[in-house]
Amino acid sequence: MSSVFTKIINGEIPCYKIYEDEKTFAFLDINPESEGHTLVIPKLEVDKIYELPDEDYVALMKTVKKLSRHMEKVLGQRTLWKVVGTDVPHAHVHLLPYDETWQYGRNLKLTPAEFEQIREKLALEVE
């Protein structure tokens, strides 16, 4: 059975997509801890990051690095990385814009219009 993230990649579940390339996909977390909270996932569905073949692991981390730099430039905030691996059985990295108001575990309530505004600000095309 496909994970919720695979269903997002396949377009079966809508999302606020930030980035996509051959091996990775990134979208806004619908339960964000901060504005711009983004999930970066490999297109290959594996439960744990360390189960990824090296090529897919490197692609995932390159996307994490690229998006982190982009987010810091656009938002003017440091970007934290968080790997938990317990909430969805599909490897993923959380990118969290960080400032003095950020609190671990906080969930912001955003409207669809606010999500779309953030998505437009953070969207990045493949180079």
N, CA, C and O atoms as a DFTB+ gen file, in Angstrom:
508 C
 N C O
     1  1       0.839      -1.188       0.000
     2  2       0.000       0.000       0.000
     3  2       0.882       1.249       0.000
     4  3       1.863       1.323       0.740
     5  1       0.533       2.206      -0.816
     6  2       1.320       3.432      -0.952
     7  2       1.182       4.318       0.276
     8  3       0.121       4.394       0.896
     9  1       2.288       4.991       0.616
    10  2       2.239       5.960       1.713
    11  2       1.482       7.201       1.262
    12  3       1.271       7.419       0.069
    13  1       1.079       8.005       2.231
    14  2       0.405       9.272       1.912
    15  2       1.322      10.147       1.055
    16  3       0.840      10.894       0.204
    17  1       2.635      10.064       1.271
    18  2       3.565      10.875       0.476
    19  2       3.618      10.394      -0.970
    20  3       3.697      11.213      -1.885
    21  1       3.577       9.089      -1.191
    22  2       3.542       8.569      -2.563
    23  2       2.263       9.012      -3.252
    24  3       2.272       9.328      -4.442
    25  1       1.168       9.035      -2.513
    26  2      -0.101       9.507      -3.084
    27  2      -0.020      10.989      -3.436
    28  3      -0.623      11.418      -4.420
    29  1       0.708      11.772      -2.659
    30  2       0.923      13.188      -2.978
    31  2       1.753      13.310      -4.257
    32  3       1.401      14.075      -5.154
    33  1       2.848      12.562      -4.341
    34  2       3.702      12.582      -5.539
    35  2       2.877      12.232      -6.783
    36  3       3.025      12.860      -7.831
    37  1       2.014      11.230      -6.656
    38  2       1.216      10.753      -7.788
    39  2       0.010      11.637      -8.098
    40  3      -0.728      11.358      -9.043
    41  1      -0.204      12.704      -7.314
    42  2      -1.310      13.612      -7.546
    43  2      -2.654      13.108      -7.048
    44  3      -3.691      13.681      -7.383
    45  1      -2.650      12.036      -6.248
    46  2      -3.888      11.498      -5.695
    47  2      -4.380      12.326      -4.508
    48  3      -5.572      12.337      -4.199
    49  1      -3.464      13.009      -3.857
    50  2      -3.775      13.895      -2.734
    51  2      -3.158      15.252      -3.076
    52  3      -1.986      15.315      -3.447
    53  1      -3.928      16.338      -2.959
    54  2      -3.377      17.660      -3.297
    55  2      -2.329      18.110      -2.278
    56  3      -2.306      17.658      -1.134
    57  1      -1.470      19.009      -2.734
    58  2      -0.449      19.583      -1.843
    59  2      -0.078      20.968      -2.359
    60  3      -0.506      21.392      -3.433
    61  1       0.725      21.651      -1.565
    62  2       1.294      22.935      -1.960
    63  2       2.748      22.661      -2.344
    64  3       3.656      22.773      -1.521
    65  1       2.945      22.298      -3.615
    66  2       4.268      21.876      -4.093
    67  2       5.222      23.057      -4.174
    68  3       4.882      24.134      -4.663
    69  1       6.426      22.816      -3.679
    70  2       7.505      23.808      -3.709
    71  2       8.508      23.472      -4.809
    72  3       9.025      24.362      -5.483
    73  1       8.780      22.166      -4.986
    74  2       9.866      21.759      -5.887
    75  2       9.678      20.301      -6.271
    76  3       9.159      19.492      -5.501
    77  1      10.122      19.986      -7.501
    78  2      10.136      18.596      -7.944
    79  2      11.231      18.421      -8.973
    80  3      11.413      19.261      -9.853
    81  1      11.957      17.322      -8.855
    82  2      12.900      16.936      -9.893
    83  2      12.749      15.433     -10.115
    84  3      11.785      14.830      -9.643
    85  1      13.677      14.836     -10.817
    86  2      13.577      13.415     -11.173
    87  2      13.473      12.489      -9.958
    88  3      12.764      11.485     -10.007
    89  1      14.168      12.817      -8.878
    90  2      14.243      11.919      -7.725
    91  2      13.608      12.435      -6.442
    92  3      13.420      11.669      -5.497
    93  1      13.273      13.728      -6.392
    94  2      12.766      14.295      -5.138
    95  2      11.529      15.151      -5.358
    96  3      11.209      15.549      -6.478
    97  1      10.851      15.418      -4.258
    98  2       9.607      16.189      -4.282
    99  2       9.557      16.965      -2.964
   100  3       9.906      16.421      -1.916
   101  1       9.130      18.221      -3.004
   102  2       9.042      19.029      -1.785
   103  2       7.727      19.796      -1.768
   104  3       7.282      20.313      -2.792
   105  1       7.115      19.860      -0.592
   106  2       5.812      20.507      -0.444
   107  2       5.663      21.032       0.976
   108  3       6.362      20.596       1.891
   109  1       4.735      21.982       1.147
   110  2       4.494      22.551       2.472
   111  2       3.832      21.525       3.384
   112  3       2.932      20.797       2.965
   113  1       4.282      21.475       4.629
   114  2       3.655      20.634       5.647
   115  2       2.298      21.246       5.994
   116  3       2.208      22.450       6.236
   117  1       1.246      20.431       6.021
   118  2      -0.089      20.977       6.319
   119  2      -0.310      21.215       7.811
   120  3      -1.323      21.794       8.203
   121  1       0.625      20.774       8.640
   122  2       0.608      21.066      10.077
   123  2       1.921      21.761      10.440
   124  3       2.731      21.212      11.187
   125  1       2.131      22.969       9.910
   126  2       3.445      23.600      10.039
   127  2       3.792      24.063      11.455
   128  3       2.937      24.519      12.214
   129  1       5.074      23.927      11.777
   130  2       5.611      24.469      13.022
   131  2       6.043      25.915      12.831
   132  3       6.202      26.655      13.802
   133  1       6.233      26.318      11.575
   134  2       6.559      27.703      11.245
   135  2       6.098      27.952       9.811
   136  3       5.902      27.009       9.044
   137  1       5.926      29.222       9.455
   138  2       5.509      29.543       8.091
   139  2       6.619      29.144       7.131
   140  3       7.761      29.582       7.265
   141  1       6.270      28.310       6.165
   142  2       7.251      27.824       5.208
   143  2       7.752      26.420       5.520
   144  3       8.571      25.881       4.775
   145  1       7.274      25.817       6.608
   146  2       7.661      24.443       6.989
   147  2       7.448      23.532       5.778
   148  3       6.321      23.349       5.318
   149  1       8.521      22.976       5.281
   150  2       8.509      22.195       4.044
   151  2       8.991      20.782       4.307
   152  3       9.884      20.560       5.125
   153  1       8.392      19.824       3.605
   154  2       8.831      18.427       3.646
   155  2       9.525      18.109       2.330
   156  3       8.995      18.394       1.256
   157  1      10.706      17.521       2.416
   158  2      11.445      17.085       1.232
   159  2      11.491      15.565       1.286
   160  3      11.926      14.983       2.279
   161  1      11.037      14.923       0.203
   162  2      10.949      13.466       0.192
   163  2      11.588      12.899      -1.070
   164  3      11.610      13.553      -2.113
   165  1      12.107      11.678      -0.966
   166  2      12.537      10.998      -2.182
   167  2      11.301      10.448      -2.884
   168  3      10.310      10.123      -2.229
   169  1      11.350      10.343      -4.187
   170  2      10.234       9.730      -4.907
   171  2      10.198       8.220      -4.668
   172  3       9.140       7.597      -4.754
   173  1      11.328       7.655      -4.377
   174  2      11.392       6.235      -4.033
   175  2      10.836       6.066      -2.619
   176  3      11.331       6.694      -1.683
   177  1       9.843       5.252      -2.460
   178  2       9.225       5.061      -1.149
   179  2      10.001       4.029      -0.335
   180  3       9.977       2.833      -0.627
   181  1      10.682       4.519       0.685
   182  2      11.315       3.670       1.703
   183  2      10.975       4.280       3.054
   184  3      10.739       5.484       3.159
   185  1      10.950       3.454       4.076
   186  2      10.557       3.910       5.406
   187  2      11.593       4.829       6.038
   188  3      11.240       5.859       6.612
   189  1      12.860       4.467       5.937
   190  2      13.916       5.197       6.646
   191  2      14.926       5.772       5.658
   192  3      15.237       5.152       4.641
   193  1      15.425       6.944       5.964
   194  2      16.401       7.601       5.084
   195  2      17.596       6.695       4.819
   196  3      18.090       6.651       3.693
   197  1      18.062       5.985       5.813
   198  2      19.252       5.153       5.618
   199  2      18.964       3.879       4.829
   200  3      19.881       3.096       4.580
   201  1      17.726       3.654       4.432
   202  2      17.386       2.547       3.534
   203  2      17.463       2.962       2.061
   204  3      17.383       2.115       1.171
   205  1      17.616       4.261       1.808
   206  2      17.703       4.739       0.432
   207  2      18.996       4.258      -0.230
   208  3      20.045       4.228       0.413
   209  1      18.926       3.881      -1.510
   210  2      20.172       3.652      -2.247
   211  2      20.972       4.958      -2.242
   212  3      20.393       6.043      -2.187
   213  1      22.283       4.853      -2.299
   214  2      23.145       6.034      -2.201
   215  2      22.754       7.137      -3.179
   216  3      22.750       8.312      -2.812
   217  1      22.430       6.778      -4.402
   218  2      22.076       7.780      -5.413
   219  2      20.835       8.583      -4.995
   220  3      20.783       9.795      -5.201
   221  1      19.854       7.918      -4.420
   222  2      18.635       8.599      -3.982
   223  2      18.886       9.407      -2.710
   224  3      18.313      10.483      -2.538
   225  1      19.733       8.900      -1.822
   226  2      20.088       9.644      -0.607
   227  2      20.791      10.956      -0.982
   228  3      20.467      12.019      -0.452
   229  1      21.743      10.864      -1.891
   230  2      22.481      12.059      -2.318
   231  2      21.525      13.051      -2.985
   232  3      21.614      14.254      -2.740
   233  1      20.616      12.557      -3.823
   234  2      19.643      13.441      -4.474
   235  2      18.759      14.131      -3.438
   236  3      18.487      15.326      -3.553
   237  1      18.308      13.383      -2.425
   238  2      17.482      13.964      -1.362
   239  2      18.236      15.078      -0.644
   240  3      17.699      16.169      -0.448
   241  1      19.475      14.808      -0.252
   242  2      20.231      15.804       0.508
   243  2      20.629      17.010      -0.348
   244  3      20.738      18.122       0.169
   245  1      20.844      16.801      -1.641
   246  2      21.099      17.944      -2.530
   247  2      19.875      18.847      -2.597
   248  3      20.003      20.071      -2.594
   249  1      18.696      18.250      -2.659
   250  2      17.476      19.048      -2.685
   251  2      17.278      19.761      -1.355
   252  3      16.884      20.928      -1.339
   253  1      17.542      19.089      -0.242
   254  2      17.450      19.714       1.080
   255  2      18.370      20.938       1.142
   256  3      17.968      22.003       1.611
   257  1      19.583      20.777       0.673
   258  2      20.555      21.876       0.679
   259  2      20.094      23.025      -0.224
   260  3      20.133      24.188       0.178
   261  1      19.661      22.698      -1.438
   262  2      19.215      23.718      -2.399
   263  2      18.024      24.503      -1.839
   264  3      18.007      25.733      -1.888
   265  1      17.037      23.790      -1.313
   266  2      15.850      24.464      -0.783
   267  2      16.159      25.258       0.479
   268  3      15.596      26.333       0.684
   269  1      17.036      24.752       1.317
   270  2      17.416      25.492       2.530
   271  2      18.030      26.838       2.180
   272  3      17.678      27.863       2.764
   273  1      18.941      26.825       1.232
   274  2      19.569      28.083       0.801
   275  2      18.534      29.037       0.211
   276  3      18.536      30.234       0.498
   277  1      17.647      28.482      -0.621
   278  2      16.601      29.298      -1.242
   279  2      15.668      29.881      -0.177
   280  3      15.340      31.067      -0.224
   281  1      15.243      29.061       0.775
   282  2      14.340      29.523       1.823
   283  2      14.984      30.622       2.659
   284  3      14.329      31.611       2.987
   285  1      16.257      30.463       3.007
   286  2      16.939      31.490       3.794
   287  2      17.024      32.800       3.023
   288  3      16.858      33.877       3.596
   289  1      17.284      32.705       1.720
   290  2      17.365      33.910       0.894
   291  2      16.003      34.604       0.814
   292  3      15.916      35.820       0.982
   293  1      14.957      33.847       0.563
   294  2      13.614      34.405       0.376
   295  2      13.006      34.898       1.690
   296  3      12.395      35.965       1.732
   297  1      13.176      34.119       2.760
   298  2      12.521      34.435       4.030
   299  2      13.392      35.232       4.996
   300  3      12.879      35.840       5.936
   301  1      14.703      35.232       4.772
   302  2      15.599      35.949       5.676
   303  2      15.720      35.301       7.044
   304  3      16.028      35.972       8.029
   305  1      15.476      33.987       7.107
   306  2      15.557      33.262       8.376
   307  2      16.431      32.018       8.201
   308  3      16.532      31.463       7.107
   309  1      17.042      31.605       9.273
   310  2      17.787      30.355       9.285
   311  2      16.816      29.205       9.019
   312  3      15.649      29.278       9.404
   313  1      17.291      28.147       8.366
   314  2      16.457      26.976       8.110
   315  2      16.997      25.791       8.901
   316  3      18.143      25.374       8.727
   317  1      16.148      25.261       9.770
   318  2      16.510      24.079      10.552
   319  2      16.121      22.821       9.789
   320  3      15.158      22.828       9.022
   321  1      16.864      21.751       9.996
   322  2      16.531      20.449       9.427
   323  2      16.093      19.538      10.557
   324  3      16.676      19.541      11.641
   325  1      15.066      18.765      10.289
   326  2      14.606      17.804      11.300
   327  2      14.268      16.496      10.594
   328  3      13.508      16.473       9.626
   329  1      14.844      15.412      11.096
   330  2      14.538      14.080      10.596
   331  2      14.006      13.291      11.774
   332  3      14.721      13.049      12.746
   333  1      12.747      12.892      11.685
   334  2      12.126      12.160      12.784
   335  2      11.852      10.722      12.364
   336  3      12.322       9.783      13.007
   337  1      11.096      10.550      11.292
   338  2      10.891       9.233      10.732
   339  2       9.865       8.352      11.412
   340  3       9.873       7.137      11.214
   341  1       8.981       8.934      12.210
   342  2       7.984       8.105      12.878
   343  2       6.558       8.408      12.450
   344  3       5.669       7.582      12.656
   345  1       6.320       9.567      11.863
   346  2       4.948       9.962      11.559
   347  2       4.412       9.399      10.247
   348  3       3.227       9.077      10.166
   349  1       5.239       9.271       9.229
   350  2       4.849       8.688       7.946
   351  2       5.945       7.715       7.533
   352  3       7.123       8.071       7.576
   353  1       5.586       6.483       7.129
   354  2       6.608       5.506       6.756
   355  2       7.155       5.740       5.342
   356  3       7.104       4.858       4.485
   357  1       7.670       6.934       5.129
   358  2       8.281       7.322       3.854
   359  2       9.363       8.336       4.236
   360  3       9.059       9.378       4.816
   361  1      10.605       8.038       3.916
   362  2      11.724       8.903       4.299
   363  2      11.425      10.363       3.965
   364  3      10.894      10.664       2.896
   365  1      11.767      11.266       4.883
   366  2      11.544      12.686       4.635
   367  2      12.369      13.547       5.584
   368  3      12.776      13.116       6.662
   369  1      12.600      14.778       5.140
   370  2      13.320      15.773       5.928
   371  2      12.424      16.998       6.052
   372  3      11.878      17.487       5.062
   373  1      12.279      17.490       7.291
   374  2      11.530      18.719       7.543
   375  2      12.491      19.902       7.422
   376  3      13.578      19.873       7.998
   377  1      12.103      20.935       6.682
   378  2      12.844      22.201       6.634
   379  2      11.993      23.226       7.352
   380  3      10.853      23.483       6.964
   381  1      12.555      23.816       8.407
   382  2      11.794      24.725       9.263
   383  2      12.435      26.105       9.310
   384  3      13.510      26.269       9.888
   385  1      11.784      27.104       8.704
   386  2      12.276      28.467       8.877
   387  2      12.256      28.803      10.370
   388  3      11.275      28.544      11.067
   389  1      13.349      29.380      10.839
   390  2      13.536      29.581      12.275
   391  2      13.775      31.051      12.587
   392  3      14.591      31.715      11.946
   393  1      13.045      31.549      13.589
   394  2      13.359      32.840      14.196
   395  2      13.041      32.729      15.688
   396  3      12.746      31.639      16.180
   397  1      13.099      33.837      16.400
   398  2      12.923      33.802      17.855
   399  2      11.520      33.384      18.287
   400  3      11.307      33.088      19.463
   401  1      10.552      33.354      17.359
   402  2       9.186      32.956      17.720
   403  2       8.947      31.453      17.556
   404  3       7.915      30.944      17.994
   405  1       9.886      30.740      16.932
   406  2       9.701      29.313      16.672
   407  2       9.670      28.523      17.970
   408  3      10.440      28.791      18.892
   409  1       8.767      27.544      18.031
   410  2       8.669      26.656      19.196
   411  2       8.561      25.227      18.707
   412  3       7.755      24.935      17.823
   413  1       9.355      24.337      19.263
   414  2       9.315      22.929      18.877
   415  2       7.922      22.356      19.117
   416  3       7.349      22.534      20.192
   417  1       7.383      21.671      18.119
   418  2       6.097      21.012      18.265
   419  2       4.878      21.888      18.071
   420  3       3.754      21.388      18.115
   421  1       5.067      23.178      17.859
   422  2       3.936      24.087      17.647
   423  2       3.321      23.809      16.281
   424  3       4.039      23.526      15.322
   425  1       2.014      23.887      16.188
   426  2       1.324      23.777      14.909
   427  2       0.574      25.068      14.635
   428  3      -0.310      25.462      15.395
   429  1       0.939      25.722      13.538
   430  2       0.244      26.934      13.123
   431  2      -1.035      26.554      12.392
   432  3      -1.112      25.492      11.774
   433  1      -2.002      27.393      12.461
   434  2      -3.245      27.222      11.714
   435  2      -3.235      28.249      10.588
   436  3      -3.339      29.450      10.840
   437  1      -3.111      27.781       9.350
   438  2      -3.066      28.667       8.196
   439  2      -4.249      28.388       7.283
   440  3      -4.722      27.255       7.193
   441  1      -4.718      29.415       6.615
   442  2      -5.802      29.261       5.653
   443  2      -5.222      28.764       4.321
   444  3      -4.017      28.876       4.091
   445  1      -6.062      28.223       3.459
   446  2      -5.572      27.858       2.124
   447  2      -4.917      29.031       1.397
   448  3      -3.923      28.842       0.696
   449  1      -5.455      30.224       1.552
   450  2      -4.859      31.405       0.908
   451  2      -3.465      31.690       1.472
   452  3      -2.562      32.062       0.723
   453  1      -3.285      31.521       2.773
   454  2      -1.961      31.734       3.381
   455  2      -0.975      30.677       2.910
   456  3       0.179      30.997       2.622
   457  1      -1.411      29.414       2.825
   458  2      -0.546      28.359       2.293
   459  2      -0.125      28.692       0.862
   460  3       1.047      28.554       0.512
   461  1      -1.065      29.122       0.045
   462  2      -0.770      29.425      -1.355
   463  2       0.194      30.601      -1.459
   464  3       1.090      30.590      -2.303
   465  1       0.025      31.597      -0.630
   466  2       0.933      32.752      -0.633
   467  2       2.361      32.306      -0.292
   468  3       3.316      32.748      -0.930
   469  1       2.504      31.444       0.700
   470  2       3.829      30.932       1.077
   471  2       4.383      30.063      -0.048
   472  3       5.564      30.160      -0.381
   473  1       3.537      29.212      -0.637
   474  2       3.985      28.345      -1.726
   475  2       4.532      29.177      -2.878
   476  3       5.591      28.868      -3.424
   477  1       3.816      30.226      -3.247
   478  2       4.269      31.089      -4.336
   479  2       5.618      31.725      -4.019
   480  3       6.468      31.858      -4.900
   481  1       5.809      32.109      -2.784
   482  2       7.053      32.744      -2.362
   483  2       8.223      31.758      -2.411
   484  3       9.335      32.139      -2.776
   485  1       7.978      30.490      -2.044
   486  2       9.060      29.510      -1.937
   487  2       9.263      28.634      -3.161
   488  3      10.301      27.982      -3.276
   489  1       8.310      28.598      -4.075
   490  2       8.413      27.697      -5.227
   491  2       9.725      27.932      -5.973
   492  3      10.153      29.067      -6.181
   493  1      10.342      26.827      -6.364
   494  2      11.636      26.873      -7.042
   495  2      11.581      25.920      -8.232
   496  3      11.163      24.769      -8.103
   497  1      11.999      26.406      -9.368
   498  2      12.012      25.584     -10.572
   499  2      13.320      24.784     -10.638
   500  3      14.338      25.183     -10.072
   501  1      13.268      23.659     -11.333
   502  2      14.473      22.850     -11.552
   503  2      15.403      23.640     -12.450
   504  3      14.980      24.235     -13.441
   505  1      16.680      23.637     -12.086
   506  2      17.686      24.364     -12.898
   507  2      18.266      23.464     -13.942
   508  3      19.123      23.889     -14.717
